[in-house]
Amino acid sequence: MAEKIILSSAVINIPIGVEDKEDPSKVEDFVLHVDISDKALKDYSKKQQETLAVIESIQEKYAEAIGDEEISDENLEQLVAGIEEMLEARFDADFGSGIYKKISASGGGNSFINMLALYEQVSEHVDKEIQKRIGKIQLQSKNKQAKYLKNRKK
């Protein structure tokens, strides 16, 4: 009987944990999902344009509120709120509606700096996973080609 071939899912699952501020031994677990199916890749550009439009509207809203002033104690709160809103829009667009609030509220609350660092780490992980999958396909293709050429010479 032939060995069963398992097709990898078109979803990259990324487990993350958030330490509790009061008790670092407590960790709340989440799984972020990134869909790399054909449909998701085809819809990617449209989805990114929609997300960028949302982010631009957030930037405009806070630019009007802050104006041309330099960062100060008076406008710092609005600046942080604007950054958080933009980051939330990006998280929710990439990983599902509401995920930003769930993760940022977990463990006693997280700063936008932690959330930005998480987003960067997840993005790097997704890039590596995609490259790994592409590399695996390329290696399989080279092996099949070499086997074919070897058998052909016999």
C-alpha distance (Angstrom), angle and dihedral (degrees) to the residues before:
residue distance angle dihedral
M1 . . .
A2 3.80 . .
E3 3.77 121.4 .
K4 3.78 112.9 -100.6
I5 3.79 113.2 -108.6
I6 3.78 113.5 -142.9
L7 3.78 118.2 -153.3
S8 3.80 113.1 -145.5
S9 3.76 115.9 -120.3
A10 3.79 118.1 -102.9
V11 3.79 87.4 -127.2
I12 3.77 123.8 85.9
N13 3.80 109.5 -148.6
I14 3.78 115.3 -155.2
P15 3.80 116.1 -168.5
I16 3.80 114.5 -153.3
G17 3.76 133.6 177.1
V18 3.79 130.8 -152.8
E19 3.80 118.4 -152.9
D20 3.77 118.2 -136.2
K21 3.80 113.1 -114.3
E22 3.80 93.2 -138.0
D23 3.81 97.3 40.7
P24 3.83 115.1 23.2
S25 3.82 89.7 -169.9
K26 3.82 87.6 69.6
V27 3.78 112.9 80.3
E28 3.78 125.8 -177.8
D29 3.79 111.6 -147.1
F30 3.79 127.9 -142.4
V31 3.79 134.1 171.5
L32 3.78 119.5 -145.1
H33 3.79 115.9 -155.9
V34 3.79 124.7 -150.4
D35 3.79 115.5 -171.1
I36 3.81 113.5 -147.2
S37 3.79 96.1 171.8
D38 3.79 120.6 134.2
K39 3.81 91.0 -103.2
A40 3.80 92.7 50.0
L41 3.80 91.4 48.7
K42 3.81 91.1 49.0
D43 3.81 90.9 49.9
Y44 3.81 93.5 43.4
S45 3.80 97.4 92.8
K46 3.80 93.5 49.0
K47 3.79 91.4 46.3
Q48 3.81 91.4 49.7
Q49 3.82 91.7 50.4
E50 3.81 90.1 51.5
T51 3.81 91.2 48.6
L52 3.81 92.1 48.0
A53 3.82 89.9 51.1
V54 3.82 89.7 53.6
I55 3.81 91.1 47.6
E56 3.82 91.6 48.7
S57 3.80 90.9 52.3
I58 3.81 89.7 50.8
Q59 3.81 90.4 49.3
E60 3.81 90.9 50.4
K61 3.80 92.1 48.7
Y62 3.79 92.9 53.1
A63 3.81 95.0 38.0
E64 3.80 88.0 59.5
A65 3.79 91.0 48.4
I66 3.80 95.5 47.3
G67 3.79 99.1 31.3
D68 3.79 119.5 -176.1
E69 3.77 93.5 -36.3
E70 3.75 120.8 126.9
I71 3.77 118.0 -114.6
S72 3.77 109.5 -75.9
D73 3.78 140.0 158.4
E74 3.80 88.3 -92.2
N75 3.81 97.2 56.4
L76 3.81 101.3 27.4
E77 3.80 92.9 92.7
Q78 3.82 91.7 53.4
L79 3.79 91.3 45.9
V80 3.81 92.2 52.6
A81 3.82 90.6 46.3
G82 3.81 90.1 53.1
I83 3.79 92.7 49.4
E84 3.80 90.6 48.4
E85 3.81 91.8 50.7
M86 3.80 91.8 50.6
L87 3.79 92.0 47.5
E88 3.80 90.7 47.6
A89 3.81 90.2 52.5
R90 3.81 90.6 51.6
F91 3.84 94.7 45.9
D92 3.78 93.9 46.6
A93 3.81 92.8 47.1
D94 3.80 92.7 49.6
F95 3.82 102.2 36.3
G96 3.80 107.1 20.6
S97 3.76 138.8 -73.2
G98 3.79 114.4 -63.0
I99 3.81 97.0 12.7
Y100 3.81 93.7 113.7
K101 3.80 93.1 57.1
K102 3.81 92.3 45.5
I103 3.79 94.0 51.9
S104 3.81 97.2 38.0
A105 3.82 91.3 50.7
S106 3.81 94.2 46.9
G107 3.77 123.8 98.1
G108 3.79 92.4 24.4
G109 3.80 94.7 -52.0
N110 3.78 134.3 -52.5
S111 3.78 132.3 -130.9
F112 3.77 123.0 -119.1
I113 3.81 86.1 -112.6
N114 3.82 90.7 62.3
M115 3.80 90.4 44.8
L116 3.80 91.8 50.0
A117 3.81 90.4 50.0
L118 3.81 89.5 49.5
Y119 3.81 91.4 50.4
E120 3.81 90.8 51.7
Q121 3.82 92.3 48.3
V122 3.80 92.2 48.5
S123 3.82 91.1 48.2
E124 3.81 90.5 52.2
H125 3.81 90.3 47.8
V126 3.81 91.9 51.7
D127 3.81 91.2 48.6
K128 3.82 91.0 51.2
E129 3.81 92.3 46.9
I130 3.80 92.4 50.7
Q131 3.82 91.0 47.7
K132 3.82 89.9 48.2
R133 3.81 91.2 52.5
I134 3.81 92.0 47.0
G135 3.81 90.5 47.4
K136 3.80 91.0 51.2
I137 3.80 91.1 52.2
Q138 3.82 91.4 47.6
L139 3.82 91.7 49.4
Q140 3.81 91.8 49.2
S141 3.79 89.7 49.4
K142 3.83 92.6 50.2
N143 3.81 91.2 47.9
K144 3.80 91.7 50.8
Q145 3.79 90.9 47.5
A146 3.81 92.1 50.1
K147 3.80 91.5 47.5
Y148 3.80 91.0 48.9
L149 3.81 92.5 49.7
K150 3.82 91.8 46.3
N151 3.83 91.9 50.7
R152 3.77 91.1 46.3
K153 3.82 92.8 56.3
K154 3.83 92.0 55.6
